[in-house]
Amino acid sequence: MVFQGSAALSTWVGALAMGMIFFCSPVVSMFTDRFGCRKTAVSGALVAFIGLLSTSFANSLSLRYFTYGILFGCGSSFAFQPSLVILGHYFRQRLGLVNGVVTAGASLFSMGLPVLLNKVVEPLGLSRTFQILSLFMLVQALLALLFKPLLPAGGGMGPPGMGPGPGKPQTQSMATAQGGSRWSRLLGGVRKSFNLRVFHIVTYRVWAFGVATAVLGYFVPYVHLMSFVKQQFKGTQKEWVLLVCIGASSGVGRLAFGKIGDLLSGLQKIYMQVVSFIALGLMSILIPQCSAFEGLVVVCVFLGLCDGCFLTMMAPIAFELVGPMQASQAIGYLLGLMSIPMTAGPPIAGLLHDYFGDYTVAFSLAGVPPMVGGVVLFFVPLIHRRLQAAASPDETSTHMLPAASPAEEQKSCSNGDILPGYTDVETHI
């Protein structure tokens, strides 16, 4: 999107939408557990549709902060996360393959979207383009009506003690209804929905801090890449090729690294995120050094591979750190923590561009946080091994997966097959 004004102010529109997708994730987890995947996804897609449609009529940058940044961002968050949760209702053994196919499909769409926008924006204008894009969200709402959850909403989808038990939660509810106030019931419901036990695990805290640090500069190349190309390679009409390369390599990376992660046991797969973060930081630093467009294409291919590796490994690592019963909450909180630095990163880069007049300093500094985050993640397996050696077997088993016997190993999901809302372990509740 191109707006009148500085690069920093214009970037806030897209950065706010991107940040809201992650910021709303803890709330989306609660709504999905309570109301189910279908109602949550349909409502989110309709809100996103309203956001895009109203953006087409917005004539000021400040109004687009609300229509596109908040409405579209929040709606996309509510539409996106249930589409992952619903996979756990239908697939068990091949859940990793299904995850790869779904996310690779998103990459294919991101490859075709730049081509569509390149053909549509100039002849039709920005307003008509937003109206066309809003139709895609309306189609997504119709497709979400096909979601048919196999598990009841709120039935054992969260950590132990959050689902309805056989008799104790009912007794507590009756006592609260008789003697408690409406405020106490509301506060009790919030505490029940937002469980903070995952933060009691040291390795999860370190991992979440490392990822949140890395994403401060993670999305800067994706947001400012087109503006950099127009400034560095004036007159070129092939900037859309870079987005296609990122989408294609990201899709290949999600499929390939998902399979590679299946071969790594325990927290060894976290080293894949370490490598992806460090490589992405190096690629961000190399972007201003590219004097030829072909070199920038190569850098974008590696950016897409790093993106695919990071996203594919996020859920399996959370599963290893906190166990199956708390994995959904862990991922929701992680995405929420990511929202703040991820939203602030691109506007900060825009401010640096406005101050220095080019993107050299902005891209160079954007490469530092991913590398720092990669170094922090490197110590997570070391901390885990030290804690595991010091803890008793009973304490370790409260948040780590027990070792499966050879007979049971084939029945259980392999590493990399876990998604938010995975329900295999909770099915007996």
C-alpha positions as CSV (number, residue, x, y, z in Angstrom):
1,M,0.0,0.0,0.0
2,V,1.2,3.5,-0.9
3,F,0.1,6.5,1.2
4,Q,1.0,10.1,1.3
5,G,3.4,10.8,4.1
6,S,6.6,9.5,5.6
7,A,7.7,5.9,5.3
8,A,7.3,5.4,9.1
9,L,3.7,6.6,9.2
10,S,2.7,4.6,6.1
11,T,4.3,1.4,7.4
12,W,2.3,1.5,10.6
13,V,-0.8,0.5,8.7
14,G,0.5,-2.8,7.5
15,A,2.6,-3.4,10.7
16,L,-0.5,-2.8,12.9
17,A,-2.5,-5.4,10.9
18,M,0.3,-7.9,11.1
19,G,0.8,-7.3,14.8
20,M,-3.0,-7.6,15.6
21,I,-3.0,-11.0,14.0
22,F,-0.6,-12.2,16.6
23,F,-1.7,-10.0,19.5
24,C,-5.2,-11.4,19.4
25,S,-4.0,-15.1,19.4
26,P,-4.5,-15.7,23.2
27,V,-8.0,-14.4,22.9
28,V,-8.6,-16.4,19.8
29,S,-7.6,-19.6,21.7
30,M,-10.2,-18.8,24.3
31,F,-12.9,-18.2,21.8
32,T,-12.1,-21.3,19.9
33,D,-12.2,-23.5,23.0
34,R,-15.5,-22.0,24.1
35,F,-17.5,-21.5,20.8
36,G,-15.8,-23.9,18.5
37,C,-13.8,-23.6,15.3
38,R,-16.7,-22.9,12.9
39,K,-18.2,-19.9,14.7
40,T,-14.9,-18.3,15.5
41,A,-13.5,-18.6,11.9
42,V,-16.8,-17.4,10.3
43,S,-17.0,-14.4,12.6
44,G,-13.3,-13.5,12.1
45,A,-13.6,-13.8,8.3
46,L,-16.7,-11.5,8.3
47,V,-14.9,-8.9,10.5
48,A,-11.9,-9.0,8.1
49,F,-14.3,-8.6,5.2
50,I,-15.8,-5.5,6.8
51,G,-12.3,-4.2,7.5
52,L,-11.1,-4.5,3.9
53,L,-14.4,-3.2,2.4
54,S,-14.4,-0.1,4.7
55,T,-10.7,0.5,3.9
56,S,-11.7,0.9,0.2
57,F,-13.8,3.9,1.3
58,A,-11.3,5.4,3.8
59,N,-9.8,8.6,2.5
60,S,-7.3,9.3,5.3
61,L,-4.3,7.4,6.7
62,S,-5.6,7.7,10.3
63,L,-8.9,6.0,9.3
64,R,-7.0,3.2,7.6
65,Y,-5.2,2.5,10.9
66,F,-8.6,1.4,12.2
67,T,-10.2,-0.2,9.2
68,Y,-7.1,-2.1,7.9
69,G,-4.8,-2.2,10.9
70,I,-7.3,-3.1,13.6
71,L,-10.4,-4.5,11.9
72,F,-8.7,-6.5,9.2
73,G,-5.9,-7.6,11.6
74,C,-8.2,-8.8,14.3
75,G,-10.6,-10.5,11.9
76,S,-7.7,-12.3,10.2
77,S,-6.5,-13.6,13.5
78,F,-9.9,-15.0,14.4
79,A,-10.2,-16.6,10.9
80,F,-6.6,-18.0,10.8
81,Q,-6.1,-19.9,14.1
82,P,-9.2,-22.1,14.0
83,S,-8.1,-23.3,10.5
84,L,-5.1,-24.8,12.3
85,V,-7.1,-26.1,15.2
86,I,-9.6,-27.9,13.0
87,L,-6.9,-30.1,11.5
88,G,-6.3,-31.8,14.9
89,H,-10.0,-32.9,14.8
90,Y,-9.5,-35.0,11.6
91,F,-5.9,-36.1,11.3
92,R,-3.6,-38.0,13.7
93,Q,-0.8,-39.9,12.1
94,R,-0.3,-37.6,9.1
95,L,-1.0,-34.3,10.8
96,G,2.5,-33.0,9.9
97,L,1.9,-33.7,6.3
98,V,-1.5,-32.0,6.4
99,N,0.1,-29.0,8.1
100,G,2.7,-28.8,5.4
101,V,0.1,-29.0,2.6
102,V,-2.1,-26.3,4.2
103,T,0.7,-23.9,4.8
104,A,2.3,-24.6,1.4
105,G,-1.1,-23.7,-0.1
106,A,-1.0,-20.4,1.7
107,S,2.5,-19.8,0.1
108,L,1.1,-20.6,-3.3
109,F,-1.6,-18.0,-2.9
110,S,1.0,-15.5,-1.7
111,M,2.9,-16.2,-4.9
112,G,-0.1,-15.4,-7.1
113,L,-1.3,-12.4,-5.1
114,P,1.5,-10.0,-6.2
115,V,0.9,-10.9,-9.8
116,L,-2.8,-10.1,-9.3
117,L,-2.1,-6.8,-7.5
118,N,0.4,-5.8,-10.2
119,K,-2.3,-6.2,-12.9
120,V,-5.2,-4.7,-10.9
121,V,-3.9,-1.7,-8.8
122,E,-2.9,0.6,-11.6
123,P,-6.0,0.3,-13.9
124,L,-8.6,0.0,-11.2
125,G,-7.1,2.0,-8.3
126,L,-6.5,1.2,-4.7
127,S,-10.1,1.4,-3.6
128,R,-11.3,-1.1,-6.2
129,T,-8.5,-3.4,-5.3
130,F,-9.5,-3.5,-1.6
131,Q,-13.0,-4.3,-2.7
132,I,-11.8,-7.2,-4.7
133,L,-9.6,-8.4,-1.8
134,S,-12.6,-8.2,0.5
135,L,-14.4,-10.8,-1.6
136,F,-11.7,-13.3,-0.8
137,M,-12.5,-12.9,2.9
138,L,-16.2,-13.4,2.2
139,V,-15.4,-16.6,0.4
140,Q,-13.3,-17.7,3.4
141,A,-16.3,-17.1,5.7
142,L,-18.4,-19.3,3.4
143,L,-15.7,-22.0,3.4
144,A,-15.4,-21.9,7.2
145,L,-19.1,-22.9,7.4
146,L,-17.9,-26.3,6.2
147,F,-15.9,-26.8,9.5
148,K,-17.4,-29.7,11.4
149,P,-15.6,-30.1,14.7
150,L,-15.5,-33.7,15.9
151,L,-14.9,-32.7,19.5
152,P,-17.2,-30.5,21.6
153,A,-16.2,-26.9,22.1
154,G,-14.4,-26.5,25.5
155,G,-14.2,-30.2,26.0
156,G,-10.7,-30.9,27.1
157,M,-9.0,-28.5,24.7
158,G,-6.9,-26.8,27.3
159,P,-4.5,-27.6,30.1
160,P,-5.5,-30.0,32.8
161,G,-8.2,-28.6,35.1
162,M,-9.5,-26.1,32.5
163,G,-12.0,-28.4,31.0
164,P,-15.3,-29.4,32.6
165,G,-14.6,-32.2,35.1
166,P,-17.0,-34.9,36.2
167,G,-18.4,-33.1,39.3
168,K,-16.0,-30.6,40.8
169,P,-16.4,-27.7,38.4
170,Q,-20.1,-28.0,38.6
171,T,-20.1,-27.7,42.4
172,Q,-17.8,-24.7,42.2
173,S,-20.1,-23.1,39.7
174,M,-23.1,-23.6,41.9
175,A,-21.3,-22.2,44.9
176,T,-20.1,-19.2,42.9
177,A,-23.6,-18.6,41.6
178,Q,-25.1,-18.6,45.1
179,G,-22.5,-16.6,47.0
180,G,-20.3,-14.9,44.5
181,S,-20.9,-11.7,42.7
182,R,-21.0,-11.2,38.9
183,W,-17.5,-9.7,39.0
184,S,-16.1,-12.7,40.8
185,R,-17.7,-15.0,38.3
186,L,-16.3,-13.0,35.4
187,L,-12.8,-12.9,37.0
188,G,-13.0,-16.7,37.6
189,G,-13.9,-17.2,34.0
190,V,-11.0,-15.1,32.8
191,R,-8.5,-17.0,35.0
192,K,-9.9,-20.3,33.8
193,S,-9.5,-19.3,30.2
194,F,-6.1,-17.6,30.4
195,N,-3.9,-20.2,32.1
196,L,-0.4,-18.9,33.0
197,R,1.1,-22.2,34.1
198,V,3.3,-22.4,30.9
199,F,5.3,-19.4,32.2
200,H,6.4,-21.5,35.2
201,I,8.6,-23.5,32.9
202,V,12.0,-22.0,32.6
203,T,12.8,-23.3,29.1
204,Y,9.5,-21.9,27.8
205,R,10.2,-18.5,29.2
206,V,13.7,-18.4,27.6
207,W,12.4,-19.7,24.3
208,A,9.5,-17.2,24.2
209,F,11.9,-14.3,25.1
210,G,14.3,-15.4,22.3
211,V,11.6,-15.6,19.7
212,A,10.1,-12.2,20.7
213,T,13.5,-10.7,20.5
214,A,14.1,-12.1,17.0
215,V,10.9,-10.9,15.5
216,L,11.8,-7.3,16.2
217,G,13.7,-7.3,13.0
218,Y,12.2,-10.4,11.5
219,F,9.5,-8.8,9.3
220,V,11.4,-5.6,8.4
221,P,12.7,-7.1,5.1
222,Y,9.2,-8.3,4.1
223,V,7.6,-4.9,4.8
224,H,10.2,-2.5,3.3
225,L,11.5,-4.7,0.5
226,M,9.3,-3.2,-2.2
227,S,10.1,0.4,-1.2
228,F,13.8,-0.5,-1.2
229,V,13.6,-2.0,-4.7
230,K,11.9,1.2,-6.1
231,Q,14.6,3.3,-4.5
232,Q,17.6,1.1,-5.4
233,F,16.5,-0.2,-8.8
234,K,14.6,2.7,-10.3
235,G,12.6,1.9,-13.4
236,T,12.3,-1.8,-12.7
237,Q,8.9,-3.5,-13.1
238,K,9.9,-6.9,-11.7
239,E,9.6,-6.2,-7.9
240,W,6.8,-8.7,-7.7
241,V,9.2,-11.4,-8.7
242,L,10.8,-11.0,-5.2
243,L,7.5,-11.7,-3.5
244,V,6.9,-14.8,-5.6
245,C,10.4,-16.1,-4.8
246,I,9.8,-15.6,-1.0
247,G,6.4,-17.3,-1.2
248,A,7.7,-20.2,-3.3
249,S,10.8,-20.8,-1.1
250,S,8.8,-20.5,2.1
251,G,6.3,-23.2,0.9
252,V,9.2,-25.5,-0.1
253,G,10.8,-24.8,3.3
254,R,7.7,-25.6,5.3
255,L,7.4,-29.0,3.6
256,A,11.1,-29.8,3.7
257,F,11.9,-28.6,7.2
258,G,8.8,-30.2,8.6
259,K,10.1,-33.6,7.4
260,I,13.6,-32.9,8.7
261,G,12.2,-31.9,12.0
262,D,10.5,-35.3,12.3
263,L,13.9,-36.9,12.2
264,L,15.2,-34.9,15.2
265,S,14.3,-36.0,18.7
266,G,13.4,-33.8,21.6
267,L,14.6,-30.2,21.6
268,Q,17.3,-30.8,19.0
269,K,14.9,-29.3,16.5
270,I,15.3,-26.0,18.2
271,Y,18.7,-25.7,16.5
272,M,16.8,-25.4,13.2
273,Q,15.3,-22.2,14.5
274,V,18.7,-21.0,15.7
275,V,20.1,-21.5,12.2
276,S,17.1,-19.9,10.5
277,F,17.2,-16.8,12.7
278,I,20.9,-16.3,12.3
279,A,20.7,-16.8,8.5
280,L,17.7,-14.4,8.3
281,G,19.7,-11.7,10.1
282,L,22.6,-12.2,7.7
283,M,20.3,-11.9,4.7
284,S,18.8,-8.7,6.1
285,I,22.2,-7.2,6.4
286,L,23.1,-8.3,2.8
287,I,20.0,-6.7,1.2
288,P,21.5,-3.1,1.0
289,Q,24.7,-4.6,-0.4
290,C,23.0,-6.1,-3.4
291,S,23.9,-4.0,-6.4
292,A,22.3,-6.4,-8.9
293,F,18.7,-7.4,-9.0
294,E,19.6,-11.1,-9.4
295,G,21.5,-11.0,-6.1
296,L,18.4,-9.7,-4.4
297,V,16.5,-12.6,-5.8
298,V,18.9,-15.0,-4.2
299,V,18.6,-13.3,-0.9
300,C,14.8,-13.5,-1.1
301,V,15.0,-17.2,-1.7
302,F,16.9,-17.6,1.5
303,L,14.5,-15.3,3.4
304,G,11.6,-17.6,2.3
305,L,13.5,-20.7,3.5
306,C,14.2,-19.2,6.9
307,D,10.6,-18.2,7.2
308,G,9.3,-21.7,6.4
309,C,11.7,-23.3,8.9
310,F,10.8,-20.9,11.7
311,L,7.0,-21.3,11.3
312,T,7.1,-25.1,10.8
313,M,9.2,-25.7,14.0
314,M,7.2,-23.4,16.3
315,A,4.4,-25.8,17.2
316,P,6.6,-28.9,17.7
317,I,9.0,-27.0,19.9
318,A,6.2,-25.7,22.1
319,F,4.8,-29.3,22.4
320,E,8.2,-30.5,23.5
321,L,8.6,-27.7,26.1
322,V,5.2,-27.8,27.8
323,G,3.6,-31.1,26.8
324,P,0.4,-31.8,24.8
325,M,-2.1,-30.5,27.4
326,Q,-0.7,-26.9,27.5
327,A,0.7,-26.6,23.9
328,S,-2.3,-24.6,22.6
329,Q,-2.0,-22.0,25.4
330,A,1.8,-21.9,25.0
331,I,1.5,-21.1,21.3
332,G,-1.2,-18.5,21.9
333,Y,0.9,-16.7,24.5
334,L,4.0,-16.9,22.2
335,L,2.1,-15.3,19.3
336,G,0.8,-12.6,21.7
337,L,4.4,-11.8,22.9
338,M,5.6,-11.7,19.3
339,S,3.0,-9.0,18.4
340,I,4.6,-6.1,20.2
341,P,8.2,-6.2,18.8
342,M,6.9,-7.4,15.4
343,T,4.6,-4.4,15.1
344,A,7.3,-2.0,16.3
345,G,10.0,-3.3,14.0
346,P,8.9,-2.0,10.6
347,P,8.0,1.5,11.8
348,I,11.3,1.8,13.5
349,A,13.0,0.9,10.2
350,G,10.8,3.5,8.5
351,L,12.0,6.1,11.0
352,L,15.6,5.2,10.3
353,H,14.9,5.4,6.5
354,D,13.4,8.9,6.9
355,Y,16.4,10.1,9.0
356,F,19.3,8.6,6.9
357,G,17.6,8.8,3.5
358,D,18.1,5.2,2.6
359,Y,17.6,1.7,3.9
360,T,21.3,0.7,4.6
361,V,21.2,1.4,8.3
362,A,17.6,0.2,8.7
363,F,18.2,-3.3,7.1
364,S,21.6,-3.6,8.8
365,L,20.2,-3.0,12.3
366,A,17.1,-5.2,11.5
367,G,19.5,-8.1,11.1
368,V,20.8,-7.8,14.7
369,P,17.6,-8.9,16.7
370,P,17.2,-12.2,14.8
371,M,20.8,-13.1,15.4
372,V,20.5,-12.2,19.1
373,G,17.3,-14.3,19.3
374,G,19.1,-17.2,17.7
375,V,21.9,-17.0,20.3
376,V,19.3,-17.0,23.1
377,L,17.5,-20.1,21.6
378,F,20.8,-21.9,21.4
379,F,20.9,-22.1,25.2
380,V,17.3,-23.6,25.6
381,P,18.3,-27.3,25.1
382,L,21.3,-26.8,27.4
383,I,19.1,-25.3,30.1
384,H,16.6,-28.1,29.6
385,R,19.2,-30.8,30.0
386,R,20.5,-29.2,33.2
387,L,17.1,-29.0,34.6
388,Q,16.2,-32.5,33.6
389,A,19.3,-33.9,35.2
390,A,18.5,-32.0,38.5
391,A,14.8,-32.8,38.6
392,S,13.2,-36.1,39.6
393,P,11.4,-38.2,37.0
394,D,8.0,-37.3,38.5
395,E,8.8,-33.5,38.2
396,T,10.0,-33.9,34.6
397,S,7.0,-35.8,33.5
398,T,4.6,-33.0,34.4
399,H,5.6,-30.9,31.3
400,M,7.6,-33.2,29.1
401,L,6.5,-36.1,26.9
402,P,7.2,-39.5,28.3
403,A,9.4,-41.7,26.3
404,A,7.3,-44.0,24.1
405,S,7.9,-47.7,23.8
406,P,8.7,-49.1,20.4
407,A,5.2,-50.6,20.2
408,E,3.5,-47.2,21.0
409,E,5.9,-45.1,19.0
410,Q,4.2,-45.9,15.7
411,K,0.8,-45.1,17.1
412,S,1.8,-41.7,18.4
413,C,2.3,-38.6,16.3
414,S,5.9,-38.0,15.2
415,N,7.9,-34.9,16.0
416,G,6.7,-31.9,14.0
417,D,3.1,-33.2,13.7
418,I,1.6,-31.1,16.5
419,L,-0.5,-28.0,16.0
420,P,-2.4,-25.7,18.3
421,G,-5.4,-27.5,19.5
422,Y,-4.0,-31.0,19.0
423,T,-6.5,-33.3,20.7
424,D,-5.1,-36.8,20.5
425,V,-4.0,-36.8,24.2
426,E,-7.2,-35.0,25.4
427,T,-9.7,-37.3,23.5
428,H,-10.3,-39.4,26.6
429,I,-11.5,-36.5,28.7
